[in-house]
Amino acid sequence: MDEGRETVPFLLYKVKNVIQWNFVNIKQGSGRNMQILLIRHGESEADILNVHEGRADFELTEKGRQQVQRLVQKVKADFPPDFIWASTLKRARETGETLAEGIGCPIQLEEELMEFNNGVQAGLSFEEAKKYPEPKFLHDRFENGESFIEFRMRIEGIFSKIVTENTYDRIAIVAHGGVINSLLRAFFQMPISMDYYFKMGDTGISLIELTDKQKTIHFINDTNHLEGM
């Protein structure tokens, strides 16, 4: 058998069976309790232009900024975090920095929380992007981008670092729909090959909790703070 073909099933096997969130278990008997808010950024210019976003670095729209103000009010009143990590892409960075300022907590920008690297598709209209079809296999990269396996491993790697180095009771991660999806799939211990998608609205909030005894999902994609907009 071709050597390249030998490595693919092995890699998929390792991804399915090793990346299972065991590394974020809290030590038994430690009494630790950690809540983690997963927050998507507000509406961006890409939403208005109807183009592929991914690594394209679009800013928030005025509506997006209004959504973030609603988000700040909601989070500050109900579950203010002690620390925020945010993607360095403008739409998530502004969302995270506005939230941090409104709550009065520190924030750290993290490149590893950037959205999936869709390579040449970034910023293209959906019609233009058809010239660059998506890879057929999970291990294949988008042209000038990354593969789905690389993305999953990147996101789980930074999440592991954030959780294991964290000393706070409640933290927030402000990022992107793809990033939050990757985290939730891993939280549910879904193999990377499972084609499930968690819909994330603008400034959608999800809350998960880790203790030394269990993992809990309190809610996913709460956007009630946007009612009437």
Legacy VTK file of the C-alpha trace (Angstrom):
# vtk DataFile Version 3.0
C-alpha trace
ASCII
DATASET POLYDATA
POINTS 229 float
0.000 0.000 0.000
1.150 3.514 -0.737
2.897 5.042 2.293
0.815 8.214 2.123
-2.389 6.206 2.300
-1.093 4.305 5.316
-0.739 7.507 7.344
-4.212 8.900 6.763
-6.308 6.261 8.636
-3.765 6.310 11.444
-3.994 10.077 11.739
-7.794 10.012 11.727
-7.752 7.265 14.356
-5.459 9.291 16.579
-7.581 12.406 16.202
-10.807 10.537 17.005
-9.428 8.782 20.040
-6.840 11.087 21.572
-8.546 14.454 21.308
-11.384 13.679 23.699
-11.116 16.445 26.308
-9.455 14.203 28.866
-6.793 16.894 29.159
-9.325 19.409 30.542
-10.621 17.214 33.338
-10.270 18.930 36.689
-8.327 16.924 39.240
-10.527 14.654 41.351
-10.982 15.913 44.904
-9.691 19.377 44.073
-13.066 21.028 44.617
-12.473 23.184 41.540
-15.455 24.655 39.735
-14.918 26.555 36.492
-17.508 28.185 34.251
-16.588 29.015 30.668
-18.537 31.408 28.475
-18.150 30.832 24.744
-19.156 34.013 22.921
-19.380 34.671 19.191
-18.581 38.132 17.856
-21.225 40.596 16.648
-22.356 41.116 13.072
-19.437 41.823 10.745
-19.110 43.513 7.363
-18.843 40.089 5.719
-22.435 39.375 6.758
-23.587 42.443 4.821
-21.373 41.747 1.808
-22.472 38.089 1.773
-18.949 36.749 1.329
-16.842 33.999 2.855
-15.234 35.231 6.036
-12.915 32.795 7.793
-9.529 34.496 7.962
-10.725 37.612 6.113
-10.340 40.340 8.740
-13.614 42.267 8.550
-14.684 44.755 11.208
-17.987 44.887 13.055
-20.888 46.759 11.484
-22.711 49.476 13.406
-25.438 46.940 14.084
-22.757 44.562 15.317
-21.520 47.183 17.770
-25.052 47.698 19.044
-25.346 43.935 19.507
-22.139 43.951 21.529
-23.521 46.658 23.821
-26.521 44.428 24.497
-24.124 41.551 25.113
-22.184 43.598 27.664
-25.351 44.395 29.607
-26.414 40.730 29.625
-23.076 39.269 30.642
-22.354 41.951 33.243
-25.721 41.387 34.909
-25.903 37.591 34.794
-22.432 36.021 34.632
-19.497 38.465 34.510
-16.204 36.679 33.792
-13.016 37.255 35.747
-10.871 37.067 32.620
-11.419 37.128 28.851
-9.497 35.501 26.009
-10.278 36.744 22.507
-9.317 36.042 18.913
-7.051 38.633 17.318
-9.309 39.051 14.264
-10.969 42.490 14.333
-14.575 41.361 14.712
-13.825 39.189 17.749
-11.162 41.492 19.149
-13.518 44.485 19.246
-16.267 42.342 20.752
-13.918 41.054 23.441
-12.337 44.414 24.220
-15.730 46.126 24.496
-16.912 43.372 26.839
-13.764 43.616 28.957
-14.082 47.392 29.240
-17.766 47.203 30.146
-17.206 44.594 32.839
-13.865 45.870 34.063
-11.866 42.677 33.691
-8.554 41.874 31.961
-8.374 40.492 28.444
-5.734 38.559 26.521
-5.668 38.349 22.722
-4.784 34.936 21.323
-3.941 34.182 17.680
-4.734 30.489 18.128
-8.400 31.434 18.606
-8.662 32.812 15.066
-11.327 31.374 12.784
-10.710 28.443 10.434
-8.101 29.313 7.821
-10.069 28.965 4.607
-7.162 30.184 2.493
-8.042 31.581 -0.923
-11.770 31.525 -0.162
-11.452 34.259 2.475
-13.255 37.393 1.376
-14.608 35.898 -1.856
-18.265 35.869 -2.814
-19.895 32.463 -2.633
-20.001 32.370 -6.425
-16.310 33.256 -6.792
-15.355 30.684 -4.168
-16.737 27.896 -6.352
-13.508 28.168 -8.347
-11.752 26.736 -5.290
-13.739 23.667 -4.193
-13.494 22.463 -0.623
-11.224 19.470 0.040
-12.872 16.037 0.015
-10.899 14.665 2.949
-10.450 15.942 6.488
-6.672 15.853 6.226
-6.523 17.910 3.012
-5.914 21.631 3.296
-7.825 24.440 1.701
-5.579 26.176 -0.831
-3.271 28.459 1.211
-5.203 27.419 4.319
-5.464 24.570 6.807
-7.228 21.217 7.015
-10.174 20.429 9.274
-7.940 18.141 11.323
-5.361 20.897 11.802
-8.131 23.290 12.817
-9.603 20.918 15.387
-6.207 20.206 16.894
-5.314 23.910 17.008
-8.501 24.885 18.790
-8.397 22.038 21.278
-4.746 22.771 21.951
-5.346 26.402 22.884
-8.413 25.482 24.921
-6.369 22.962 26.868
-3.777 25.638 27.577
-6.390 28.174 28.664
-8.150 25.756 31.015
-5.081 24.170 32.571
-3.378 27.525 33.200
-6.558 29.226 34.418
-6.941 30.198 38.081
-10.295 31.980 37.740
-13.771 30.680 38.575
-15.389 32.070 35.424
-13.722 32.938 32.139
-14.928 33.953 28.697
-13.629 33.025 25.259
-14.690 35.468 22.544
-14.187 33.942 19.139
-15.957 32.690 16.013
-18.702 30.277 15.016
-16.263 27.700 13.709
-14.066 27.913 16.792
-16.987 27.530 19.192
-18.352 24.647 17.127
-15.027 22.865 17.328
-14.937 23.289 21.107
-18.500 22.045 21.580
-17.979 19.030 19.334
-14.993 18.083 21.400
-16.920 18.717 24.622
-19.562 16.238 23.406
-16.710 13.880 22.446
-17.819 13.838 18.829
-15.343 12.313 16.381
-14.081 14.866 13.899
-15.736 12.893 11.097
-19.244 13.586 12.490
-20.866 16.318 10.418
-22.855 18.129 13.124
-23.066 21.909 13.344
-24.141 24.103 16.255
-25.711 27.274 14.892
-24.182 30.374 16.488
-25.921 33.729 16.147
-24.301 37.143 16.426
-23.072 37.576 20.026
-24.509 34.144 20.844
-23.546 32.983 24.341
-22.905 29.389 25.404
-22.062 28.354 28.959
-20.225 25.201 29.953
-18.978 24.180 33.373
-16.178 21.922 34.544
-15.887 20.480 38.041
-13.805 17.698 39.545
-16.823 15.393 39.108
-18.549 16.281 35.852
-18.878 18.457 32.755
-22.113 20.418 32.306
-23.588 22.345 29.394
-25.970 24.982 30.757
-27.058 26.447 27.418
-25.918 26.992 23.836
-26.299 30.073 21.613
-28.358 32.313 23.886
-29.242 35.472 21.930
-32.204 36.655 24.025
-30.368 39.911 24.714
-30.907 40.868 21.058
-34.710 40.791 21.240
-36.240 43.769 19.462
-33.185 44.532 17.338
LINES 1 230
229 0 1 2 3 4 5 6 7 8 9 10 11 12 13 14 15 16 17 18 19 20 21 22 23 24 25 26 27 28 29 30 31 32 33 34 35 36 37 38 39 40 41 42 43 44 45 46 47 48 49 50 51 52 53 54 55 56 57 58 59 60 61 62 63 64 65 66 67 68 69 70 71 72 73 74 75 76 77 78 79 80 81 82 83 84 85 86 87 88 89 90 91 92 93 94 95 96 97 98 99 100 101 102 103 104 105 106 107 108 109 110 111 112 113 114 115 116 117 118 119 120 121 122 123 124 125 126 127 128 129 130 131 132 133 134 135 136 137 138 139 140 141 142 143 144 145 146 147 148 149 150 151 152 153 154 155 156 157 158 159 160 161 162 163 164 165 166 167 168 169 170 171 172 173 174 175 176 177 178 179 180 181 182 183 184 185 186 187 188 189 190 191 192 193 194 195 196 197 198 199 200 201 202 203 204 205 206 207 208 209 210 211 212 213 214 215 216 217 218 219 220 221 222 223 224 225 226 227 228
